[in-house]
């Protein structure tokens, strides 16, 4: 597991807004704070592409030992990150959000 996930804590509201502002202009474009989680919806041309993305995301989540909530349908996948053991959003959530976005970079 990446050392970034050790000794984590819930980020303050100011830290979350700062992180979102920094990331939304770059790799994590489209992430939003919704009901205490980082959330983004990805769209795909078909179910096969959606499932390929979900399988790649599962590999990242397993590698980082930090697992999102997923809701998927034919051509889309909604991803939600929060850190249950700290009761909020941590650096792990932003790290993993960026790693998921990186799956779709050319």
C-alpha positions in Angstrom: 0.0 0.0 0.0 1.1 3.5 -0.8 2.5 5.4 2.3 0.1 8.2 1.5 -2.7 6.1 3.1 -0.9 5.8 6.5 -1.8 8.2 9.3 -4.5 9.9 7.4 -7.1 12.2 8.8 -10.3 13.8 7.7 -9.6 17.0 5.7 -11.1 20.3 6.7 -13.7 21.9 4.5 -11.1 24.5 3.4 -8.6 21.7 2.5 -11.3 19.9 0.5 -12.2 23.0 -1.4 -8.6 23.8 -2.1 -7.9 20.2 -3.3 -11.0 20.3 -5.6 -10.0 23.6 -7.0 -6.5 22.4 -7.8 -7.6 19.1 -9.2 -10.6 20.2 -11.3 -8.4 22.2 -13.6 -6.2 19.2 -14.2 -6.4 15.4 -13.9 -9.5 15.2 -11.7 -11.7 17.4 -13.8 -15.3 16.9 -12.9 -15.0 15.7 -9.3 -17.6 17.2 -7.0 -18.3 17.1 -3.3 -21.7 15.5 -2.9 -23.0 14.3 0.5 -19.6 14.0 2.1 -17.9 12.1 -0.8 -15.9 12.9 -3.8 -18.0 11.9 -6.8 -17.6 11.8 -10.6 -19.6 10.1 -13.4 -17.8 8.7 -16.3 -19.6 8.0 -19.6 -18.7 5.3 -22.2 -20.0 4.2 -25.6 -21.2 0.8 -24.5 -21.3 -1.7 -21.7 -18.1 -3.4 -22.7 -16.1 -0.1 -22.3 -17.9 0.6 -19.0 -16.9 -2.9 -17.6 -13.3 -2.5 -18.9 -13.1 0.8 -16.9 -14.6 -0.8 -13.8 -12.2 -3.7 -13.9 -9.2 -1.3 -14.3 -10.6 0.8 -11.4 -11.0 -2.4 -9.3 -7.3 -3.1 -9.8 -6.3 0.4 -8.7 -8.6 0.1 -5.6 -7.1 -3.2 -4.7 -3.6 -2.0 -5.1 -4.2 1.0 -3.0 -6.5 -0.8 -0.5 -8.9 2.1 -0.8 -12.3 1.2 -2.4 -14.9 3.5 -3.8 -18.6 3.0 -4.1 -19.7 2.3 -7.7 -23.0 2.6 -9.5 -22.9 1.4 -13.1 -25.2 1.0 -16.0 -24.9 0.4 -19.7 -22.7 3.4 -20.6 -21.7 5.0 -17.4 -20.1 4.5 -14.0 -20.5 6.8 -11.0 -17.6 6.7 -8.6 -17.7 7.9 -5.0 -14.7 8.1 -2.7 -14.7 8.8 1.1 -12.6 7.4 3.9 -14.9 5.6 6.3 -12.3 5.1 9.1 -11.7 8.9 9.4 -15.3 9.8 8.9 -14.7 12.2 6.0 -12.6 12.9 3.0 -8.8 12.3 3.2 -5.8 12.6 1.0 -6.4 9.0 0.0 -9.6 10.0 -1.7 -7.9 12.7 -3.8 -5.0 10.4 -4.6 -7.3 7.6 -5.7 -9.5 10.0 -7.7 -6.5 11.1 -9.6 -5.4 7.5 -10.2 -8.8 6.6 -11.6 -8.7 9.7 -13.9 -5.3 8.5 -15.1 -6.9 5.3 -16.4 -8.5 7.3 -19.2 -5.6 9.5 -20.2 -4.2 8.9 -23.7 
